[in-house]
């Protein structure tokens, strides 16, 4: 699942110096372009105001609108502490990877 806010955030974070040293700009651009073609695109997001970090509310809205089973994140302070939003389980990247390999 993705939306324009998600793409905007990916573009922003891939410009961070720490990430840029791991993922060159051209590869980050390819990821964004590939995501646009592979993701289920959600145009209209519900209004949600549940997360301690208001900038993360769109992720909850995206999960809700797309009826996601999982929201996979590294955001320990905010999203992961919620554990669930409606039917969507909020899990850490490592936990999700372990679930996939099981």
N, C-alpha and C positions, 0 to 999 in steps of 0.2 A: 504494500500500500504506500502511496505517496501523494503529495499535493505540492502546490507552489511554495508554501511556507517551508516544507521539508527540503525542497531543492535549494531554496535560499539559505537555509541553515547549513546544508552540506557545502555549498560554495563558500560560506563564511568561515567555517571551521577548517576547511582544507587550506585556508590561507594562513593559519596559525603557524609560526616558525617551527614549533616542535613537530607538527604533522607534515609540514612542507619538506622537512629533512627526511621523512620516511616515505612520503608519497609525492613524487614530482608533479608540478602543476598540470602537465599534459595527461598524466595518468588520472589525476583527480577529475579533470574535465571529461575524460572517457567514462569514468564511473558515473558521473552525473548524467551524461548523455545516455549511457546504457540503462540507468535506472528509469529514465523517462520512457524508454521503449519497453522495459520489462515489467514495470510496476502496474498494479491496478491503480488507476488515477481516480482520486476522489476530488470532485470539484467543490462540493458544498459541505462545509464542516459545521456541526452543531456548535453552539456557544457553550463553552465549559469553563468553569471557574472553580476548580477543585485542587489544583496543585499549588504547593507553597511557592514555587517559582512560576509566575504567570506566563513566562515565555515558553513553558512546557505544556501548557493547556492544549495547544493545537495537536500535540501528539496523542493526548487522551481523546480529543475530538476525532482525530484520524482513525484511531483504533475503534472507536464507537461507530463511526459512520461506515467503516469497512467491515464491521463485525469480526475484528481480529481475535484470534484465540490467544495470541501472545503479543506483548509489547516488549521488545528486547532492548535493554538500555544499560549504560554504565553510570547513570545518574543516581548514585547511592543516596545522596542527601534528600532528594525530592521524590522522583518517580518510584524508585525501588522501595522506598519506605511505605508507599501506598499499597503495594503487593497486588492489588486488583482494581480494575475499573469496570464496573458492570460485569460482563462475561469475560473480559480480557485479563489474563494473568500477566503481571508485570514482573519480568525476570531479568537477571543479570546475563550478560553475554556468555560468560563461562558456564552458567547453569544451562542455558539453552543449547550450547555446543555439546554439553554432556548428555542432554536429553536426545539430541540428534544421533549421537554415536551409540546410544544404548540399544 
